[in-house]
Amino acid sequence: MHADPTRKELVTMVQQIRSYCDLLEHKIDQIKPEKEWLTTAEFAEKAELKLKTVSNYCGQDKYQRMQKNDRGKWEIHKSELP
């Protein structure tokens, strides 16, 4: 039968948990929020398609949720990803 941990052991465990939580919080802070709208290049990479294919699909209105940005370039909503 295992003996109950001592106070010192419990304090050490809590310190380790806090340290791990701090590390996780730091990692979470470094994650950039996911973009809603993707450039054709970003979309092509995520969809594992060629850029030319995605550009052609935009020209053929194959995506329901696409728009032109303020520079006149296509953007496709992430919900269109397969």
C-alpha positions in Angstrom: 0.0 0.0 0.0 1.3 3.5 -0.9 1.8 5.9 1.9 0.1 9.3 1.6 2.5 12.0 0.1 4.1 14.3 2.7 3.3 18.0 2.8 6.7 18.7 1.2 6.0 16.3 -1.7 2.6 17.8 -2.3 4.0 21.4 -2.3 6.6 20.2 -4.8 3.9 18.7 -7.0 1.9 21.9 -6.9 5.0 23.9 -7.9 5.6 21.6 -10.8 2.0 21.9 -11.9 2.1 25.7 -11.7 5.4 25.7 -13.7 3.8 23.5 -16.4 0.7 25.8 -16.5 2.9 28.8 -16.9 4.6 27.1 -19.8 1.3 26.2 -21.4 0.0 29.8 -21.0 3.1 31.1 -22.6 2.7 28.7 -25.6 -1.0 29.7 -25.9 -0.1 33.4 -26.0 2.3 32.7 -28.9 -0.4 31.1 -31.1 -1.8 33.5 -33.6 -5.6 33.4 -34.1 -6.7 31.5 -37.2 -7.6 33.7 -40.1 -11.2 33.6 -41.4 -10.3 34.7 -44.9 -7.3 33.2 -46.7 -5.4 34.4 -49.7 -5.4 32.1 -52.8 -1.9 31.0 -51.9 -2.8 30.2 -48.3 -5.9 28.4 -49.4 -4.0 26.4 -52.0 -1.4 25.3 -49.4 -4.1 24.3 -46.8 -6.2 22.5 -49.4 -3.2 20.9 -51.0 -4.1 22.3 -54.4 -2.0 24.2 -56.9 -2.2 28.0 -56.7 -3.3 28.1 -60.4 -6.1 25.6 -59.7 -7.4 27.8 -56.8 -7.2 30.9 -59.0 -9.0 29.2 -61.8 -11.7 28.0 -59.4 -12.2 31.6 -58.1 -12.6 32.8 -61.7 -15.2 30.1 -62.2 -17.1 31.0 -59.0 -16.5 27.5 -57.6 -16.4 28.7 -54.0 -19.6 30.0 -52.4 -17.7 32.2 -49.9 -15.1 34.2 -51.7 -14.5 37.9 -52.0 -12.0 40.4 -53.4 -9.9 42.3 -50.8 -9.2 46.0 -51.0 -6.3 45.3 -53.4 -8.6 43.4 -55.8 -7.1 40.0 -54.8 -9.3 37.0 -54.1 -9.8 35.7 -50.6 -11.6 32.5 -49.8 -13.3 31.8 -46.5 -11.7 29.0 -44.5 -15.1 27.1 -44.4 -14.5 26.3 -48.1 -11.5 24.1 -47.2 -12.1 20.4 -47.8 
